[in-house]
Amino acid sequence: MKLEEKNLIVERPYKKVYKCDDSVVKVFETTHPKSDVFNEALNTARVEDTGLDIPKVKEVTQIDGKWAIAIEYKAGKTLEEMMEGDRGNLEKYMEDFVDLQITVHSKTSPRLNKLKDKLSSQINSLKEVDATTRYELLTRLESMPKHNKVCHGDFNPSNVIVAKNGKMTVVDWAHATQGNASADAAMTYLLFALKDQEAADMYMKTFCRKSDTAMQYVQQWLPIVAAAQLTKDNELEKDFLMKWIDVFDYQ
């Protein structure tokens, strides 16, 4: 597989993503754990099995000594680009975005890792907060209802591709788990709030209305998912996320 820099579409500290014929090829740095690469491919394949129409895994391979995943290419714009370029229609885009997330949550995949286990592991590994705060977060997590819905884990408009005919496709299933849909919604709210508080508030109201979920219930998840997001070690997000961990009393 020959990749050229002119076909580079995304670059992150741990990976480069290329467009190659009818595939998207993610090439991971040698420091990125091999197990994470295979887990992403496995997660995607398991979500494929639910019947959701997502880009399919084609192969896991090595390119120049680096692990890579080839995934089916879906043509179109990201919903993020459309929201930013057509702000007057933000409400309509948000309605479609939430409908799509609720469709994801309607699926189950018994072999996906459990969201609660992932969150618990992330909180336990967190060095930015003290042991007392970690204990309070874990106690809150344990008290939350256990569900088994498919959760994307990074559901934001940059991970939704809109084709010319308007059909929307969700990409990037690296963080997929099975668990509580409101935890997934809380993470989406935080991802919006990191960039745009107005859109975050619109998202929260739209999700709660369409899913018939109490806003307070989603908000109970916010300190937990903020702590989990802190483990990604993004300095730009740190102060913002710490405020969300501190904002609720643990009674």
C-alpha positions in Angstrom: 0.0 0.0 0.0 1.6 3.3 -1.2 0.7 6.4 0.8 1.6 9.9 -0.2 1.8 13.0 2.0 -0.5 14.9 -0.5 -3.3 12.4 0.6 -2.8 13.1 4.3 -6.2 14.2 5.7 -5.7 14.1 9.5 -2.6 14.3 11.6 -2.5 13.6 15.4 0.5 13.1 17.7 -0.1 9.3 17.6 -1.4 8.7 14.1 -1.7 10.0 10.5 -4.8 9.4 8.4 -4.6 9.1 4.6 -7.2 8.8 1.8 -6.1 5.9 -0.4 -8.4 4.9 -3.3 -11.6 3.8 -1.7 -10.1 3.5 1.8 -9.1 5.6 4.7 -5.8 4.4 6.2 -4.9 5.2 9.8 -1.2 4.7 10.4 -0.2 4.7 14.0 3.1 5.7 15.6 5.3 2.9 16.8 4.7 4.2 20.4 0.9 3.5 20.1 0.1 0.2 21.7 -0.5 -2.7 19.2 -3.4 -3.9 21.4 -5.1 -0.5 20.9 -4.9 -0.8 17.1 -6.4 -4.3 17.1 -9.0 -3.2 19.7 -10.1 -0.4 17.4 -10.5 -2.7 14.5 -12.4 -5.2 16.6 -14.7 -2.5 18.1 -15.5 -1.4 14.5 -16.2 -4.9 13.4 -18.5 -5.5 16.4 -20.4 -2.4 15.7 -20.8 -3.4 12.0 -22.5 -6.6 13.3 -25.2 -4.5 14.9 -26.5 -3.5 11.5 -25.5 0.1 11.8 -24.3 1.4 8.4 -20.8 2.5 9.2 -17.5 2.4 7.3 -16.3 -1.2 7.4 -12.9 -2.5 8.4 -10.9 -3.8 5.4 -7.7 -4.9 7.0 -5.1 -4.5 9.7 -1.6 -4.3 8.3 1.9 -2.9 8.7 3.3 0.0 6.7 7.0 0.9 7.1 7.0 -1.0 10.4 4.0 0.8 11.8 0.6 -0.7 12.4 -2.3 0.5 10.2 -6.0 0.0 9.8 -7.7 0.3 6.4 -11.3 1.3 6.6 -14.0 1.9 3.9 -14.0 5.5 2.7 -17.2 7.5 2.9 -17.4 10.7 0.7 -18.9 13.8 2.1 -18.4 16.7 4.5 -18.2 16.4 8.3 -21.3 17.6 10.2 -18.9 19.9 12.1 -18.0 21.7 8.8 -21.7 22.1 8.0 -22.6 23.4 11.4 -19.7 26.0 11.3 -20.4 27.1 7.8 -24.2 27.3 8.1 -24.8 28.6 11.7 -28.3 29.7 10.9 -29.3 26.0 10.5 -27.6 24.8 13.7 -30.8 23.8 15.3 -31.8 21.6 12.3 -28.3 20.0 12.2 -28.5 19.4 16.0 -31.8 17.6 15.6 -30.4 15.3 13.0 -27.2 14.7 15.0 -29.2 13.7 18.1 -31.5 11.4 16.0 -28.4 9.7 14.8 -27.0 9.2 18.3 -30.3 7.8 19.5 -30.2 5.3 16.6 -26.7 4.2 17.8 -28.0 3.9 21.4 -30.9 1.7 20.1 -28.3 -1.1 19.3 -26.7 -3.7 21.5 -23.4 -5.5 21.1 -22.8 -8.0 23.9 -19.1 -8.4 23.0 -18.1 -4.8 23.3 -16.2 -3.8 26.4 -18.3 -2.4 29.2 -18.3 1.4 29.6 -18.4 1.2 33.4 -15.2 -0.9 33.4 -13.5 1.6 31.1 -14.5 4.6 33.2 -13.5 2.9 36.4 -10.1 2.1 35.0 -9.6 5.6 33.7 -10.6 7.2 37.1 -8.3 4.8 39.0 -5.4 5.9 36.8 -6.0 9.6 37.2 -3.1 11.5 38.9 -4.6 15.0 38.6 -7.0 14.4 41.5 -6.5 13.1 45.0 -7.5 9.7 46.3 -10.6 11.1 48.1 -11.9 12.6 44.8 -11.2 9.4 42.9 -13.1 7.4 45.6 -16.1 9.8 45.3 -16.1 9.6 41.5 -16.0 5.8 41.7 -18.8 5.7 44.3 -20.9 7.8 42.0 -20.1 5.6 39.0 -21.0 2.5 40.9 -24.4 3.9 41.9 -25.4 4.7 38.3 -27.7 2.3 36.5 -26.1 -0.4 34.3 -27.2 -0.5 30.7 -25.9 -2.3 27.6 -26.5 0.2 24.8 -23.9 0.8 22.1 -22.0 4.0 23.1 -19.6 5.7 20.6 -17.5 7.3 23.3 -16.4 10.3 21.1 -19.7 11.2 19.4 -19.2 14.7 18.1 -20.0 16.4 14.7 -16.4 15.8 13.4 -17.1 12.1 13.5 -20.3 12.3 11.4 -19.9 12.3 7.6 -22.7 13.8 5.5 -23.0 12.5 1.9 -24.3 14.7 -0.9 -27.7 13.0 -0.6 -27.9 13.9 3.1 -27.2 10.5 4.5 -25.1 10.6 7.7 -22.5 8.1 8.7 -20.7 7.8 12.0 -17.0 7.2 11.9 -14.1 6.5 14.3 -15.3 3.7 16.6 -12.0 3.4 18.6 -13.8 4.2 21.9 -16.9 2.2 21.4 -18.3 0.4 24.5 -21.7 -0.9 25.8 -23.2 1.0 28.6 -25.5 3.9 29.7 -26.6 6.2 26.9 -26.7 9.2 29.2 -22.9 8.7 29.9 -22.3 8.8 26.2 -24.5 12.0 26.0 -22.6 13.6 28.9 -19.3 13.0 27.0 -20.8 14.6 23.8 -22.0 17.6 25.9 -18.4 18.1 27.2 -16.9 17.8 23.7 -19.3 20.5 22.5 -18.6 22.7 25.6 -14.9 22.6 25.0 -15.5 24.5 21.8 -18.9 26.1 21.9 -21.1 26.5 25.0 -24.1 27.6 23.0 -24.0 24.5 20.9 -23.4 22.4 24.0 -26.6 23.8 25.7 -28.6 23.2 22.5 -27.3 19.7 22.3 -28.2 18.9 26.0 -31.8 20.2 25.6 -32.3 18.4 22.3 -30.9 15.1 23.5 -33.0 15.1 26.7 -36.2 16.1 24.8 -35.8 13.5 22.0 -34.6 10.7 24.4 -37.1 11.6 27.1 -34.2 11.8 29.6 -34.1 14.1 32.6 -31.4 16.7 32.2 -30.3 16.2 35.8 -29.6 12.5 35.1 -27.2 13.3 32.2 -25.6 16.0 34.4 -24.9 13.4 37.1 -22.5 11.7 34.6 -20.6 14.9 33.9 -18.0 14.7 36.7 -17.4 11.0 35.8 -16.8 11.5 32.1 -14.8 14.7 32.7 -12.4 12.7 34.9 -12.2 10.0 32.2 -11.4 12.7 29.5 -8.6 14.1 31.8 -6.7 10.8 31.3 -6.1 11.8 27.7 -3.6 14.3 29.0 -4.6 17.3 26.8 -3.2 20.3 28.5 -5.6 22.6 26.7 -8.6 20.8 28.2 -7.2 20.3 31.7 -8.6 23.5 33.5 -12.0 23.1 31.8 -12.4 19.5 32.8 -11.2 20.1 36.4 -14.0 22.6 36.8 -16.5 20.0 35.8 -15.1 17.5 38.4 -15.3 20.2 41.1 -18.7 21.6 40.2 -20.9 19.0 41.8 -21.1 18.1 45.5 -20.7 14.4 46.3 -23.5 13.9 48.8 
